[in-house]
Amino acid sequence: MNAINSVMQELRVFQPSAETVARATISGMAAYEALCKEAETDYAGYWARLAREHVSWKTPFTQSLDESEAPFYHWFADGTLNVSYNCLDRNLENGNADKVAIIFEADDGKATKVTYRELHTLVCKFANGLKARGIKKGDRVIIYMPMSVEGVAAMQACARIGAIHSVVFGGFSAKSVHERIIDAGAIAVITADEQCRSGKNLGLKSVIDEALSMGGCEHVHSQIVYRRTGAAIPMQEGRDIYLHDLIANQPATCEPEWVGAEHPLFLLYTSGSTGKPKGVQHSTGGYLLHAILTMKWTFDIKPEDTFWCTADIGWVTGHTYIAYGPLACGATQIVFEGVPTYPDAGRFWQTIEKHSVSVFYTAPTAIRALIKASDVDPKVAPKNYKLDSLRLLGSVGEPINPEAWMWYYEQIGGTRCPIVDTFWQTETGGHMITPLPGVTPLVPGSCTLPFPGIAAAIVDETGNDVEWGKGGFLVVKKPWPSMIRNIYGDPDRFRKSYYPEDLGGRLYLAGDGAMRDATTGNFTIMGRIDDVLNVSGHRMGTMEIESALVANPLVAEAAVVGRPDDLTGEAICAFVVLKQTRPTGDAAKAMTKQLQDWVAKEIGPIAKPKDIRFGDNLPKTRSGKIMRRLLRSLAKGEEITQDVSTLENPGILEQLRHSA
Ligand code: PRX
């Protein structure tokens, strides 16, 4: 807990401007406090009111929160609705039919616009096509797609027919996809021939073909392939079909499947503290409500806005703030295929200028990389671009360091745009702790205050509140509508991971350390308290990487820890004992490369250790327990000041001090 206590105090405060307060949906601190008070007085009633006002129901619900099976909570359970109806049809009925829903900005800079009417037609045909393949309500469908209109349409089409999608990020390996296909029991995969990144074409269907050949996937009867690049790819007769063929003769309308509010909308796999990723299961009604509310309150979205969330649809941010939230609010949004540094590191700023983006949502890693790039090459510095269309900036995925915050605020936002530093997780469905632009005084590096109705708190090891100014475990004291419903197929793991008995079994444990400012009560997130790393805003379990390493026939033992990294937040550092003699010099360098490539193949390039150290053994206590504290110090390059008297083999530390 010491590390959590040692946060430096940030003294700069930025008050919302009068103009921002005036235009904001939640305008002024009194309005925020009134919502918090309403939630406190009648919690279930508060959320029920919002669910009635913001979501379109086929049949209205009569119950709000049902705690009878806690901690498996149910919300609005007897109401029925359809998410795709809320995102598409509702816009056709509201006069938004000819409004641009998506501006697709391709890797090569070509932009294509799709209206709500066109998107509706595509999704309906897609949904009819899925039905024609025998895919129906409750079936699981893996989506392994590039950033594209078709990727969003695939998710919407599943939602339209009540099929449960599980999007797998296009950077994951065949083995990772295979694991998810099996765990989800998927019967279909939607993919593309290739994806375009930085001017290069990378195979996607080939990865799925490899995954499907690994065994145990006989239940996958359909693979639908979006033709992105037109590469020549093998198609398996009967199983594989191109998207354009699937939808060619389908009707342009499709009656939505009306599902109960608790019907699972999607599974999304994320890392936990064991080797196996967790299939986070989300609901339909509660999830949609929070996606809408946070779009309206955190991003203060208005009809004239152009919204751009730079996340990939393979992560939760791309679910809530690309595939669902913006569409459910009738917004115009950018869907970006490329990367921030291609053709150069001015791409984000150039794209904001090109499409007059007004709300921009990205990750601290990207900001830090672009700061560095503009220091190196002044041509790509933001001052060369016209960024005055921006009015609001957002940050997500990891703590934003105050220096990066200030640069974002000054160089991108021109000191005019509030920054919403949104803390949330795959499991929470949407923002949990975040400034609201017309309400909250901003403090660089702090995600400030809970979203109205979210009972965020900080407790000690036994679940008791800690006072402001002291660090502890971040928890949520009450269930909320968009929360995780289960870990797919593993309710025990759900309970143990999120509602541990140590804390009394009724507090949602986020897995992060945090503290509240002693005077303002602002929250600052101090990073994970479990064996989960945050690398470039992506969650990686140390055990997952260790399992991948020891699966290599050359490796006897491996331990993985994180160390701070200026660019990626945390970097992966692996300590490895080989079955053969410990390599040194060039042999160690070659072995490092070999093992990095191995992990990329086992999990995906995002899991590659940046640093690998070889030893004859790992530092262990006499009872054989690996002393990870020491490994963390070694990874950081710190002097070992800890007590090493319980160490069986202190001599090993010297070997592990340096990478190859
Ligand atoms: O450690 C927190 C960090 O990211 C974790 C959640 O990761 P994931 O489920 O992949 O979702 C990321 C996108 C919502 C959290 O447990 N995190 C996320 N947002 C912030 C953050 N840490 C600090 N500040 C944030 N704004």
Residues whose N, C-alpha, C, O or C-beta is under 5 A from the ligand:
A	BS01	PRX	T317 S395 V396 G397 E398 P399 D421 T422 F423 W424 Q425 T426 E427 C447 A510 D512 I525 R528 G537 R539
